[in-house]
Amino acid sequence: MEKALNESQVADFVRTAREAGSPFEIVAGGTRREVGKPMANLPLLDVSGLSGVIKYEPAELIITAAPATPLAEIAAVLGEKNQRLGFDPVDWSRLLGSNGVATLGGTASADASGSGRLRHGGARDSLLAFRAINGLGETYRGGAKVVKNVTGFDLPKLVCGAYGTLSVLTELTFRVYPRPQFFAVLCLSDVTPEVGFAALRKIAHSALEPAGLVYLPSSMAGSMMPDIGQGAALIRLEGAAKPLEEKLAMAHGLLGNAASRIDSDPFAAIGSGEKFADLPGHVWRMMIAPSDAPRVVKELNVQHWLGDWAGGVIWAAAPAHDAARVRAVAAAAKGQAMLLRAGTDARAALGLYAPQPKALADVSRAVKAAFDPLSLFNPGRLA
């Protein structure tokens, strides 16, 4: 393992690897190494030394930091000015059983967004600019450190979700948002998935700007939730005191008085996958159209599941032998099933996602070749 302490050392490492034709794995906090196809016996480039806030401009609502900066440090710095990352970055460490430190760069590379995605978009929508090293050992920039940046190729969106397969990130600039003064969680309990998801879509399409919309079946309620009967639609609203009360009144107008306010806030545990950490089997995240959620969960026919983002993401735990069926259900809904947690052999055989159609696979290969022509960075992780 070689540890780089700055951008120049990263570039030197990449150029040396290129000359030797030696691919390698990029590691910082290490919390997401068990996601995607395993990369055994590859040299490691440790970028954990690229850490720390570089520039924070609260008045401009932007923060620039090195990629290995811990999420906890970012949250603390922003919290001093009552600000936050709008996409509610999630840490999958508990689910994956990892002991590392969740970092800003790892979060961006995985596009690991929580409930805040509903209101402010995902990590890819908040990443304004970055610096990185490409497969030629060259430093380049993507995006711009302004909120309104609409010219040229939107490279920040491309690196989010690439899992380090396109470049080695060395600097990230994110848009930040004011932290709300108050929040409230409404619970519409004892409703079927059909009724619950319909209620969530109604809230999503309203002017309420919800900060979280989840359907939780009774099998996933846990001890911290009230008795929810067969299942519950959960709605998180945020704002200053008076606007929040107005939002609650509007929500009751849309849903009726059956929705009640509860004290617990399960949204962080839902986004991080903690509710599946102690369950057996593979853990999947299925990205689908929210309107298809009731049909998809019925076809999945598994005991442990829940619907986040108003049904746009279905979390499910399924036996290993059900992998092909889970992927078929997602494909039938024109979505995709991400194998978030599984053993090494299963990850090697199944990959993070199902194989892409030829046209899309050709585009992916062309993009990869443009940034990393020798396939040095995390090779095969997304294969």
C-alpha positions in Angstrom: 0.0 0.0 0.0 1.2 3.5 -0.8 -0.2 6.5 1.0 -0.5 9.8 -0.9 -0.5 13.0 1.2 -1.3 15.5 -1.6 -2.5 15.8 -5.2 1.0 15.8 -6.6 1.8 12.4 -5.0 -1.4 11.0 -6.3 -0.5 12.1 -9.9 3.0 10.5 -9.4 1.5 7.2 -8.3 -0.9 7.1 -11.3 1.9 7.9 -13.8 4.0 5.1 -12.3 1.1 2.7 -12.4 0.4 3.7 -16.0 4.0 3.1 -17.1 4.0 -0.3 -15.4 0.5 -1.2 -16.7 -0.5 -1.9 -13.1 -4.1 -1.4 -12.0 -4.9 -0.6 -8.4 -7.6 0.0 -5.8 -8.3 3.4 -4.4 -8.9 3.5 -0.6 -9.7 6.3 1.8 -12.0 5.6 4.7 -12.6 2.0 3.6 -16.3 1.8 4.5 -17.6 0.9 1.0 -14.9 -1.6 -0.1 -17.4 -4.4 0.2 -19.7 -2.8 -2.4 -19.4 -4.0 -6.0 -17.2 -6.7 -7.4 -14.2 -7.6 -5.2 -10.7 -6.6 -6.4 -8.4 -9.1 -4.8 -4.6 -8.8 -4.7 -4.4 -5.4 -6.3 -2.0 -2.7 -5.1 -3.7 0.0 -2.9 -3.5 3.7 -3.3 -4.3 5.1 0.1 -5.7 8.7 -0.2 -6.7 9.0 3.4 -4.1 11.7 3.8 -6.1 14.0 1.5 -8.3 15.3 4.3 -9.6 18.5 5.7 -11.8 21.5 4.8 -10.1 23.7 2.2 -12.5 26.6 2.0 -15.9 27.2 3.5 -18.0 30.2 2.4 -21.2 30.2 4.5 -22.6 33.3 2.8 -22.1 31.7 -0.6 -23.5 28.3 0.5 -20.5 26.3 -0.7 -17.8 24.2 1.0 -14.6 22.8 -0.6 -12.9 19.9 1.1 -10.4 17.1 0.3 -12.0 13.7 -0.5 -10.9 11.8 2.7 -12.5 14.4 5.0 -14.8 12.5 7.4 -18.5 13.2 7.0 -18.6 13.9 10.8 -16.1 16.7 10.3 -18.1 18.2 7.5 -21.3 18.0 9.5 -19.6 19.7 12.5 -18.1 22.5 10.4 -21.4 23.2 8.7 -23.4 22.9 11.9 -21.5 25.8 13.4 -23.2 28.0 10.8 -26.5 26.2 11.0 -26.0 24.6 7.6 -25.8 21.1 6.2 -25.4 19.0 3.1 -28.8 18.9 1.6 -28.8 15.3 0.3 -28.4 13.9 3.8 -25.3 11.7 3.1 -25.7 8.2 4.4 -23.1 5.9 6.0 -23.5 2.2 5.2 -20.9 1.0 7.7 -23.3 -0.7 10.0 -25.0 -2.6 7.2 -21.7 -3.6 5.6 -20.0 -4.4 8.9 -17.1 -2.1 8.1 -14.9 -0.4 10.7 -13.6 2.5 8.6 -14.6 6.2 8.5 -17.2 7.4 6.1 -15.7 10.2 3.9 -16.9 12.9 1.7 -15.2 11.5 -1.4 -16.6 8.0 -0.8 -20.0 9.4 -0.4 -19.8 11.3 -3.7 -18.3 8.3 -5.5 -21.3 6.1 -4.3 -23.8 8.9 -4.7 -24.9 7.8 -1.2 -27.9 10.1 -0.6 -30.5 9.9 2.2 -34.0 11.2 2.7 -32.9 14.8 1.9 -32.6 13.8 -1.8 -36.4 14.3 -2.1 -36.1 18.0 -1.4 -32.6 19.0 -2.6 -31.6 16.2 -5.0 -28.8 13.6 -4.5 -25.1 14.0 -4.0 -24.7 14.4 -7.8 -27.0 17.4 -7.7 -25.1 19.1 -4.9 -21.5 18.5 -6.2 -20.6 21.7 -8.0 -17.0 21.1 -8.8 -14.0 18.8 -8.3 -10.4 18.3 -9.0 -9.1 14.8 -9.9 -6.3 12.8 -11.6 -7.2 10.9 -14.8 -5.7 7.7 -16.1 -2.9 9.6 -17.8 -1.7 11.0 -14.5 -3.0 14.5 -15.4 -4.8 16.9 -13.0 -8.1 18.2 -14.3 -11.1 20.1 -13.1 -14.8 19.5 -13.5 -17.7 21.9 -12.9 -17.3 25.4 -11.3 -17.6 26.8 -7.8 -20.8 28.5 -8.4 -24.4 27.3 -8.0 -25.5 28.3 -11.5 -23.2 26.4 -13.7 -24.9 25.2 -16.9 -22.1 25.3 -19.6 -20.2 22.4 -21.0 -20.3 18.8 -19.9 -21.6 18.2 -16.4 -18.7 16.2 -15.2 -19.6 16.3 -11.5 -22.7 14.2 -12.2 -20.6 11.7 -14.0 -18.1 11.0 -11.2 -21.0 10.6 -8.6 -21.9 6.9 -8.6 -18.7 5.9 -10.5 -17.2 4.2 -7.4 -13.7 5.6 -8.3 -13.6 3.9 -11.7 -13.1 7.1 -13.7 -10.6 9.3 -11.7 -8.9 9.7 -8.4 -10.7 12.6 -6.7 -8.5 15.2 -4.9 -10.9 18.0 -4.1 -14.7 18.4 -3.9 -16.9 21.5 -3.8 -20.5 21.1 -2.6 -23.5 23.3 -2.4 -24.8 23.5 1.2 -28.2 24.5 2.6 -29.6 26.1 5.8 -30.3 23.6 8.5 -34.0 23.7 9.4 -35.0 24.9 12.8 -37.6 22.2 13.4 -38.9 19.1 11.9 -42.0 16.8 12.4 -42.8 13.3 11.4 -46.3 12.3 10.4 -47.4 8.7 10.5 -50.4 7.3 8.5 -50.6 3.9 10.2 -52.4 0.6 9.4 -52.5 1.1 5.6 -51.6 -1.3 2.8 -48.7 -0.6 0.5 -51.1 0.5 -2.2 -52.7 3.1 0.1 -49.5 4.1 1.8 -47.5 4.7 -1.4 -50.4 6.6 -2.9 -50.4 8.9 0.1 -46.7 9.4 -0.2 -47.0 10.3 -3.9 -49.7 12.8 -3.1 -47.4 14.5 -0.6 -44.5 14.4 -3.1 -46.5 16.1 -5.8 -47.7 18.8 -3.4 -46.1 22.1 -2.5 -44.9 20.8 0.9 -41.3 20.0 -0.1 -41.1 16.9 2.1 -37.7 15.9 3.5 -38.6 12.2 3.8 -41.3 9.9 2.5 -41.1 6.2 3.5 -43.5 3.3 3.6 -42.6 0.9 6.4 -44.3 -2.5 6.6 -45.0 -3.9 10.1 -42.1 -6.4 9.7 -39.6 -3.4 9.7 -41.2 -1.2 12.3 -38.9 -2.1 15.2 -39.2 -1.2 18.9 -38.8 2.5 18.4 -42.0 2.8 16.3 -45.6 2.8 17.5 -48.0 0.0 16.6 -48.4 0.7 12.9 -50.7 -2.2 12.1 -50.0 -3.7 8.6 -47.8 -0.8 7.7 -47.3 3.0 7.8 -46.6 5.9 5.5 -44.1 8.2 7.2 -43.7 11.9 6.2 -40.9 14.2 7.3 -41.5 17.9 7.1 -39.0 20.7 8.0 -39.0 24.4 8.6 -39.3 27.3 11.0 -42.0 27.1 13.6 -44.8 28.8 11.9 -44.2 27.5 8.4 -43.9 24.0 9.8 -47.2 24.3 11.4 -48.7 25.5 8.1 -47.1 22.5 6.4 -48.6 20.1 8.9 -52.0 21.6 8.4 -51.7 21.3 4.7 -50.6 17.6 5.1 -53.6 16.9 7.2 -55.8 18.5 4.5 -54.3 16.1 2.0 -54.3 13.0 4.1 -57.1 13.6 6.6 -56.9 13.4 10.3 -55.8 9.8 10.3 -52.2 11.0 10.0 -50.7 11.6 13.5 -47.5 13.2 14.6 -44.9 10.9 16.2 -41.8 11.5 18.3 -39.4 9.0 16.7 -37.4 9.9 13.5 -36.4 6.7 11.7 -35.2 8.3 8.5 -31.5 8.3 9.2 -31.6 4.5 10.1 -33.6 3.9 6.9 -31.2 5.6 4.6 -28.2 4.0 6.1 -29.6 0.5 5.8 -29.3 -0.1 9.5 -32.7 -1.8 9.6 -31.3 -4.6 7.4 -27.9 -4.9 9.2 -28.9 -7.9 11.3 -31.0 -9.7 8.7 -29.8 -12.7 6.8 -29.4 -12.9 3.0 -28.5 -10.4 0.3 -29.6 -6.7 0.7 -30.8 -4.9 -2.4 -31.6 -1.4 -3.3 -34.0 -1.3 -6.2 -34.4 2.0 -8.1 -37.8 2.2 -9.8 -40.6 4.6 -10.7 -42.5 5.4 -7.5 -45.8 4.6 -9.2 -44.6 1.0 -9.7 -43.7 0.4 -6.0 -46.9 -1.4 -4.9 -46.6 -3.9 -7.8 -42.9 -4.4 -7.3 -43.1 -5.2 -3.6 -45.9 -7.6 -4.3 -43.9 -9.4 -6.9 -40.8 -9.4 -4.7 -42.8 -11.3 -2.1 -40.2 -11.1 0.7 -40.8 -10.5 4.4 -38.3 -7.7 5.0 -38.5 -4.7 2.7 -39.3 -1.0 2.8 -40.0 1.8 0.4 -37.9 5.1 0.5 -38.2 8.2 -1.6 -42.0 7.7 -1.9 -41.3 4.3 -3.5 -38.5 5.4 -5.8 -36.1 3.1 -3.8 -37.1 -0.3 -2.5 -34.8 -1.9 0.1 -35.2 -5.6 0.4 -33.5 -8.6 2.1 -33.7 -11.8 0.0 -32.2 -15.3 0.1 -29.1 -15.7 -2.0 -30.9 -18.1 -4.4 -33.4 -15.3 -5.2 -30.9 -13.0 -6.9 -32.0 -13.7 -10.5 -35.7 -13.2 -9.5 -35.0 -9.9 -7.8 -33.2 -8.6 -10.8 -36.0 -9.8 -13.1 -38.6 -7.9 -11.0 -36.5 -4.7 -11.3 -36.0 -5.2 -15.0 -39.7 -5.7 -15.6 -40.3 -2.4 -13.9 -37.7 -0.8 -16.1 -35.5 -0.2 -13.0 -32.3 -1.6 -11.7 -31.4 -3.7 -8.6 -28.2 -2.8 -6.8 -26.7 -5.6 -4.8 -25.6 -3.6 -1.8 -24.6 -6.4 0.6 -23.5 -9.9 -0.2 -20.6 -12.3 0.3 -17.4 -12.1 -1.7 -18.4 -15.0 -4.0 -21.9 -13.6 -4.7 -20.5 -10.1 -5.5 -18.0 -11.6 -7.9 -20.6 -13.6 -9.7 -23.5 -11.1 -9.7 -21.8 -7.7 -9.8 -23.2 -4.5 -8.4 -25.8 -4.1 -11.1 -27.2 -6.4 -13.8 -25.3 -6.3 -17.2 -26.2 -3.3 -19.2 -27.9 -3.4 -22.6 -25.3 -3.3 -25.4 -25.9 0.3 -26.4 -25.5 1.5 -22.9 -22.5 -0.7 -22.3 -20.8 0.7 -25.3 -21.3 4.2 -24.0 -20.0 3.2 -20.6 -16.9 1.7 -22.1 -16.3 4.8 -24.2 -16.6 7.1 -21.1 -14.2 4.8 -19.1 -11.7 4.8 -22.0 -11.8 8.6 -22.1 -10.9 9.0 -18.5 -8.9 5.9 -17.8 -7.8 4.2 -21.0 -5.7 1.5 -19.3 -8.4 0.7 -16.8 -6.2 1.4 -13.8 -8.8 2.7 -11.3 -10.8 0.1 -9.4 -10.9 -2.2 -12.4 -14.0 -4.4 -12.8 -15.7 -3.0 -9.7 -18.8 -2.0 -11.7 -18.6 -4.9 -14.2 
